[in-house]
Structure formats: structure tokens, C-alpha cells
């Protein structure tokens, strides 16, 4: 299911138009991104939690092709998503 299909399914299950459903989903995404970017955790009970996680710089040596080549990735912040235990046992 993609975002458009999710919006349609929510709209069909409620008395909310697809336009208003889309606006709610977009606003929720913006609020989660802004809140997590500011360093705060967002927890939606029964669904998921979102928090900022720092990925440290990584470096190494690749030996593919018979030659050694050094590589590295810069330090960066990512959003870590943890699903609720509700989703841990889907049958």
C-alpha cells in the first residue's frame, strides 16, 4: 500500500474527504520531522516512536578488484523508527 492508497482507505473508512485526509497525513509528517529534528522524541502509543539518532563516521578499506581503496562515510543524523509491540506478531 502506498500513500495514495492509504489516504483512500482512511477516507473510505471515515467521513473525511480524501483532500482533508491527505492534509492530515502531510501535517503529521511535517510535525514528526520538525519535532525529531529539534531533538525531541515523538511517541504514538500503539503505532510507533520516532527519534533522532546520530550515525558516526565510518571508514574502511575495500579490496575488490585486487587493489585497496579507502572509503569513508560522514557522520549524519537519521530518524530512527521503532514500531509498537502491536506490530511484532502479525499473522
C-alpha positions as CSV (number, residue, x, y, z in Angstrom):
1,X,0.0,0.0,0.0
2,X,1.4,3.4,-0.9
3,X,0.5,6.8,0.5
4,X,-2.3,7.5,-2.0
5,X,-3.9,4.1,-1.3
6,X,-3.6,4.7,2.5
7,X,-5.3,8.1,2.1
8,X,-8.1,6.5,0.1
9,X,-8.5,3.7,2.6
10,X,-8.7,6.1,5.5
11,X,-11.2,8.3,3.7
12,X,-13.4,5.3,2.8
13,X,-13.4,4.2,6.4
14,X,-14.3,7.6,7.8
15,X,-16.5,10.5,6.8
16,X,-13.4,12.6,6.0
17,X,-12.7,13.6,2.4
18,X,-9.5,12.4,0.6
19,X,-8.3,16.0,0.4
20,X,-8.7,16.5,4.2
21,X,-7.2,13.1,4.9
22,X,-4.2,14.0,2.8
23,X,-3.8,17.3,4.6
24,X,-3.8,15.5,8.0
25,X,-1.2,12.9,6.8
26,X,1.1,15.7,5.4
27,X,0.8,17.8,8.6
28,X,1.6,14.7,10.7
29,X,4.7,14.0,8.7
30,X,5.8,17.7,8.9
31,X,5.3,17.8,12.7
32,X,7.1,14.5,13.3
33,X,10.1,15.6,11.1
34,X,10.3,19.0,12.8
35,X,10.0,17.7,16.3
36,X,12.5,14.9,15.8
37,X,14.9,17.3,14.0
38,X,14.7,19.5,17.1
39,X,15.9,16.6,19.2
40,X,12.6,15.6,20.7
41,X,11.1,12.1,20.6
42,X,7.6,11.5,19.2
43,X,5.7,8.5,20.6
44,X,2.3,7.5,19.1
45,X,1.0,4.8,21.5
46,X,0.0,1.6,19.7
47,X,1.8,2.7,16.5
48,X,5.4,3.8,16.6
49,X,8.0,6.1,18.1
50,X,10.4,8.4,16.2
51,X,13.7,9.8,17.4
52,X,16.9,11.3,16.1
53,X,19.9,9.0,16.0
54,X,23.4,10.1,15.1
55,X,25.3,7.7,12.8
56,X,29.0,8.1,13.4
57,X,31.6,8.4,10.7
58,X,32.6,5.1,9.2
59,X,35.7,4.3,7.2
60,X,37.4,1.2,5.8
61,X,39.3,-0.3,3.0
62,X,37.8,-2.1,0.0
63,X,39.9,-4.8,-1.5
64,X,37.7,-5.5,-4.5
65,X,39.4,-5.9,-7.9
66,X,42.8,-6.7,-6.4
67,X,43.5,-3.1,-5.3
68,X,42.9,-1.4,-2.0
69,X,40.7,1.6,-1.9
70,X,40.0,3.7,1.2
71,X,36.4,4.8,1.8
72,X,34.5,6.8,4.4
73,X,31.0,8.0,5.1
74,X,30.4,11.2,7.0
75,X,28.6,11.5,10.4
76,X,24.9,12.1,9.9
77,X,21.6,12.3,11.8
78,X,18.8,9.9,10.8
79,X,15.3,9.3,12.1
80,X,15.0,6.0,14.0
81,X,11.5,4.5,13.8
82,X,10.5,1.8,16.4
83,X,7.2,0.1,15.8
84,X,4.9,-0.6,18.7
85,X,4.7,-4.2,20.0
86,X,1.3,-4.3,18.4
87,X,3.1,-5.0,15.1
88,X,5.6,-7.5,16.4
89,X,3.4,-10.5,15.9
90,X,1.5,-10.1,12.7
91,X,-0.1,-13.3,11.3
